[in-house]
Amino acid sequence: METSKPQVGIPHRLPEELIAVLQSSGVRLTLEELQQIRERIHLVVNYHATIGVMGKTGAGKSSLCNALFGRDIAETSAVEACTRSPQEIDWSMQEGKGLSLIDMPGVGESEVRDTEYAELYRQLLPELDLVLWVIKGDDRALSIDEHFYQQVLLPLIWDSAIPVMFVVSQADKVEPCREWDWRKNHPGPCQGLNIAAKVEQVRRLFKLPDSQVCAIAAEEGYGLVALVEKIVTMLPNEKKWSFTREAKQENVSQQAWQSSSQGLWESITSAVKTVIKDSWDYVSSKFSSLTSTLFGWW
């Protein structure tokens, strides 16, 4: 039976609980080592994730940002391009620095702006932990997306190992759009097949594994849970926690919580291990026994 979702936030007593386990295991810590452990745990808990949201104008980037985090944090418009400069949203609901979400200008508006945006993308990409590239579900013209991915993203991804997730947005507009079940916020049978075909087209065109493509309908909440799970999988261990903590909680599954909690725990133990590396083998089994207790806190 699935356990209930953990509470958001890290208790202030965490460093002292871990130190108590070390001391009860017979590890003698100097004042300097105690301070180092406290500082390293604080640093791990306060890691800051930065996610860039990119794609063509009108693909639904801003709507995705708003849906993921349950707040109107990015400007949207059904008529014209809203984002002509990067919109950086930086916040923390709980402890720590939280998350930066960078809503990038949409490409494909004009040749002049695309040249400008390409340089902007190149400047900002090295600062990101993850890229979400958004493609509208009923968009058949993907040459601009392919060009930017091949010419701008790929060279930097290869150099910096930045993960990329392709998001097929506005799935409710995929034909036959009248099949969409507005009561359940779910596609009808034929529409579902066409959405799956679109995901497969994107996967093959950009030569991606299944794990890097996801279909959503942001305003209807469709596919957001699966997207969050995939994002958590792709983020570095130390960045998973800040993302899931700030995401809209109904979009965060138990699987995503467990993955982010495990990533945080591994980062914490790695940080503590660097301080007491000579004693680590002796205390590691007792230290790891705290995992289930700590997951209960999270």
C-alpha positions in Angstrom: 0.0 0.0 0.0 1.3 3.4 -0.9 2.3 5.6 2.0 1.0 9.2 2.3 3.0 11.9 0.7 5.7 13.4 3.0 5.4 16.8 4.5 7.3 19.5 2.7 10.3 21.0 4.4 13.4 19.9 6.3 13.2 20.1 10.1 15.7 22.4 11.7 16.9 19.6 13.9 18.2 17.5 11.1 21.9 18.4 11.5 21.7 17.7 15.3 20.0 14.4 14.7 22.7 13.2 12.4 25.4 14.4 14.7 23.8 12.6 17.5 23.9 9.3 15.5 27.6 9.8 14.8 28.4 10.5 18.5 26.3 7.6 19.7 28.3 5.4 17.3 31.5 6.3 19.1 32.7 8.9 16.6 34.6 11.7 18.4 34.1 15.0 16.6 36.1 18.1 17.1 34.4 21.5 17.3 35.7 22.2 13.8 34.3 19.0 12.4 30.9 19.6 14.1 30.8 23.0 12.4 31.8 21.6 9.0 29.0 19.0 9.2 26.4 21.6 10.1 27.6 23.9 7.2 27.7 21.1 4.7 24.2 19.9 5.5 23.0 23.4 5.3 24.6 23.8 1.9 23.0 20.5 0.6 19.5 21.5 1.8 19.9 24.9 0.2 21.1 23.8 -3.2 19.4 25.9 -5.9 18.0 24.3 -9.1 17.8 26.4 -12.3 15.5 25.3 -15.1 15.2 26.9 -18.5 11.9 26.7 -20.5 12.4 27.1 -24.2 10.7 26.6 -27.5 8.8 28.5 -30.3 6.5 31.4 -29.7 3.1 30.3 -28.7 4.1 26.8 -27.7 2.8 27.2 -24.2 6.0 27.8 -22.2 4.5 30.3 -19.8 1.4 28.2 -19.3 3.6 25.3 -18.4 5.5 27.3 -15.8 2.3 28.4 -14.2 0.8 24.9 -14.2 3.9 23.2 -12.7 4.1 25.6 -9.8 0.4 26.4 -9.2 0.9 30.2 -9.5 0.6 32.8 -12.3 4.3 33.4 -12.3 4.8 33.9 -16.1 2.8 36.2 -18.4 0.7 34.5 -21.0 -1.2 35.7 -24.1 -3.3 34.0 -26.8 -2.5 36.8 -29.4 1.2 37.8 -29.3 4.5 36.8 -27.9 4.7 37.8 -24.2 8.3 36.9 -23.5 10.9 38.9 -25.3 13.5 38.8 -22.6 14.2 36.0 -20.1 11.8 36.1 -17.2 13.5 34.7 -14.2 11.2 33.6 -11.4 13.2 32.9 -8.2 11.4 31.9 -5.0 11.3 29.5 -2.0 8.1 28.5 -0.3 9.9 26.7 2.6 13.5 26.6 3.9 16.4 27.2 1.5 16.9 29.0 -1.7 14.5 26.9 -3.7 14.3 27.2 -7.5 14.9 29.5 -10.4 12.7 29.1 -13.5 13.8 31.0 -16.6 11.1 31.5 -19.1 13.0 32.1 -22.3 11.9 34.2 -25.3 10.1 32.0 -27.9 11.9 31.4 -31.2 10.3 31.6 -34.6 8.9 35.1 -34.3 11.2 36.6 -36.9 14.7 36.0 -38.4 16.2 39.0 -36.7 14.8 38.1 -33.3 15.9 34.4 -33.7 19.5 35.5 -34.3 19.3 37.6 -31.1 17.7 34.8 -29.1 20.2 32.2 -30.3 23.0 34.2 -28.8 20.9 34.7 -25.6 20.3 31.0 -25.4 24.0 30.3 -25.8 24.8 32.7 -22.9 22.3 31.3 -20.5 22.4 27.5 -21.2 25.7 26.9 -19.2 23.9 28.2 -16.1 21.0 25.7 -16.3 20.5 22.4 -14.6 17.8 21.3 -17.0 16.1 22.5 -20.2 12.4 22.0 -20.9 11.9 22.4 -24.7 8.2 22.9 -25.4 6.5 21.9 -28.7 2.8 22.6 -29.3 0.9 19.3 -29.8 -0.8 20.3 -33.1 2.3 22.0 -34.6 3.4 20.2 -37.7 6.2 22.6 -38.7 9.1 21.6 -36.5 12.0 22.9 -38.7 12.7 25.9 -36.4 12.7 23.6 -33.3 15.0 21.2 -35.0 17.4 24.0 -36.2 17.7 25.5 -32.7 18.1 22.2 -31.1 20.8 21.1 -33.6 22.7 24.4 -33.9 22.3 26.0 -30.5 21.4 23.4 -27.8 23.3 20.3 -28.8 26.8 21.8 -28.9 26.3 23.2 -25.4 24.6 20.1 -24.1 27.6 18.0 -25.2 30.0 20.3 -23.5 28.1 20.8 -20.3 26.0 17.6 -20.1 22.8 19.6 -19.5 19.8 17.3 -19.6 16.9 18.2 -21.9 13.2 17.2 -21.7 10.9 17.7 -24.7 7.4 18.6 -23.6 4.6 18.2 -26.1 2.1 20.8 -24.9 -1.5 21.6 -25.4 -2.4 18.0 -25.9 -6.1 18.8 -25.7 -5.8 20.6 -29.0 -4.6 17.5 -30.9 -7.2 16.3 -33.3 -9.9 15.1 -32.9 -10.0 17.8 -30.2 -13.7 17.3 -29.7 -12.9 13.9 -28.2 -11.3 15.5 -25.2 -13.1 14.5 -22.0 -13.4 17.8 -20.1 -14.9 16.1 -17.1 -11.9 13.8 -16.6 -9.4 16.1 -18.3 -8.2 13.2 -20.5 -8.0 12.5 -24.3 -10.5 10.4 -26.1 -9.4 7.1 -27.8 -8.4 8.4 -31.2 -7.0 11.6 -29.8 -4.9 9.6 -27.4 -3.4 7.6 -30.3 -2.6 10.8 -32.1 -0.9 12.3 -29.0 1.2 9.2 -28.7 2.1 9.5 -32.4 3.1 13.1 -31.8 5.3 12.1 -28.9 6.9 9.3 -31.1 7.5 11.8 -33.9 9.3 14.2 -31.6 11.3 11.3 -30.1 12.5 10.1 -33.5 13.1 13.6 -35.0 15.3 14.6 -32.1 16.8 11.1 -31.5 15.6 10.9 -27.9 14.8 8.1 -25.5 11.3 7.7 -24.2 12.3 9.1 -20.9 13.0 12.6 -22.4 9.6 13.2 -24.1 6.3 13.9 -22.3 2.9 15.1 -23.4 0.8 17.5 -21.3 -2.2 19.8 -21.3 -1.0 22.4 -18.8 -4.2 24.3 -18.0 -6.1 21.0 -17.7 -3.5 19.4 -15.5 -3.0 16.4 -17.9 0.4 14.8 -17.9 1.9 17.0 -15.2 2.5 14.2 -12.7 4.4 12.1 -15.2 6.4 15.2 -16.3 7.4 16.0 -12.7 8.5 12.4 -12.3 10.7 12.6 -15.4 12.2 15.9 -14.4 13.2 14.6 -11.0 14.9 11.6 -12.6 16.9 13.9 -14.8 18.0 16.5 -12.3 21.3 16.0 -10.3 20.8 14.4 -6.9 21.4 17.6 -5.0 18.9 19.6 -7.1 15.9 17.2 -7.0 14.7 18.3 -3.6 14.4 22.0 -4.4 12.3 21.3 -7.5 9.8 18.9 -5.9 9.5 21.1 -2.8 8.5 24.1 -4.9 6.3 22.2 -7.5 2.5 22.3 -7.1 2.0 19.4 -4.6 -0.8 17.7 -6.6 1.7 17.3 -9.4 4.2 15.5 -7.2 3.7 11.8 -7.0 4.9 9.5 -4.2 7.5 8.2 -6.7 8.8 11.7 -7.3 9.0 12.4 -3.6 10.9 9.2 -2.9 13.4 9.9 -5.8 14.0 13.5 -4.6 14.3 12.4 -1.0 16.7 9.7 -1.9 18.8 12.2 -3.9 18.9 14.6 -1.0 19.8 11.8 1.5 22.7 10.6 -0.8 23.9 14.2 -1.1 23.8 14.7 2.7 25.6 11.4 3.4 28.2 12.2 0.8 28.8 15.6 2.4 29.1 14.1 5.9 31.4 11.4 4.6 33.9 14.0 3.4 34.3 15.2 7.0 34.6 11.8 8.8 36.0 9.7 5.9 38.4 7.9 8.3 35.4 6.7 10.5 32.8 6.3 7.7 33.1 2.5 7.2 32.5 2.0 11.0 29.3 4.2 11.2 27.8 4.0 7.7 25.4 1.1 8.6 24.0 3.0 11.6 23.9 6.2 9.7 22.0 4.7 6.8 19.4 3.2 9.2 18.1 6.8 9.7 16.8 6.8 6.1 13.3 5.6 6.8 12.9 7.9 9.7 14.2 10.9 7.8 11.9 10.1 4.8 9.1 10.2 7.2 10.0 13.8 8.0 10.1 14.8 4.3 
